[in-house]
Amino acid sequence: MKKVIIAVAAVSLAMGFATVASAASDVKGVISNKAEVKKSANVAIGEGAKARMGSAALKNSSVKGVVTNNAKVDKSANVAIGKDSKANMGSISMDRSKIKGVISNKADIGKSANVAIGGGTANMGTIDMKGSSVKGVVTNNAKVDKSANVAIGQGARSNMGSVAMDRSNVKGVISNKADIGKSANVAIGKGASANMGTIDMKGSNVKGVVTNRAKVDKSANVAIGEGAASNMASISMDRANVKGVISNKADIGKSANVAIGKDATANMGTVAIKNAKIQGVVTNQAKVDKSANVAIGKGSEASMGSVTIE
């Protein structure tokens, strides 16, 4: 393991893709990435392909301090093609990492496309954590306009303006704020999940505060495949434990949230709790106007402006 006690900064203007990647590292201090990408394309092709644009990636790393990512992406494309592909645009991804301090992601994405083909994950304006531990504050602030985020393949995951947690532990605050307009988020494949302006927690533990504030206008969120799940401006918890406060506030207008497939689930402006333990307060405030929430398939479920507990 590399031990680093530094401030790391990456800055890119105009045509660059400014990405910070840390693997098997021990960092004390600040990791800061700032990127401005225009009219550009970033492509990775091959098994296990990873395409990163204006993003920060941590794997098997330990950080004490601050991790910040600030990305502005316009009229650009980020594409990963291959088995287990991963495409990150204006995002922070963590895999089996430990953070003590602050994780902050800010993304302004316009007229752009982020695509992962081959059963992987597409993250746009998102914080994605797997098997990680955070003590402190996790904040995501994403503005997405006229853009598309697509993941295709078995187990595909598409996250737009979201915080996604899988087998992770957080002590402190998780905050997601998303402003999404005229955009599409799509996941296609068996077990596919599409999250738009959502906090999605699976097998995770949180002690503190979880807040989601999402404004979605003239947009579509779609998941297709057996067991597909589509979440729009929602908090979804499966096999999770939370001690503290869970708060969701959604403002949805002229939008569609669709899940198609056997046992498909569609949540719009909802807090959905399944096989989870909650000690504290759960609040949901949803305003939905001229929108549609649809689940199609045997055993499918559709929830709009609701709190569901199973």
URRA-V200891 format. One record per helix or strand. SS is the DSSP state (2 for helix, 1 for strand). FROM is the first residue (numbers start at 1). TO is the last residue. Records with the same first field share a line. If there is no record, write none. Layout:
SS = FROM-TO, FROM-TO
This chain:
1 = 2-4, 7-12, 20-23, 25-38, 41-45, 50-53, 56-59, 62-74, 77-81, 86-89, 92-95, 98-110, 113-117, 121-124, 127-130, 133-145, 148-152, 157-160, 163-166, 169-181, 184-188, 193-196, 199-202, 205-217, 220-224, 229-232, 235-238, 241-253, 256-260, 265-268, 271-274, 277-289, 292-296, 301-304, 307-309
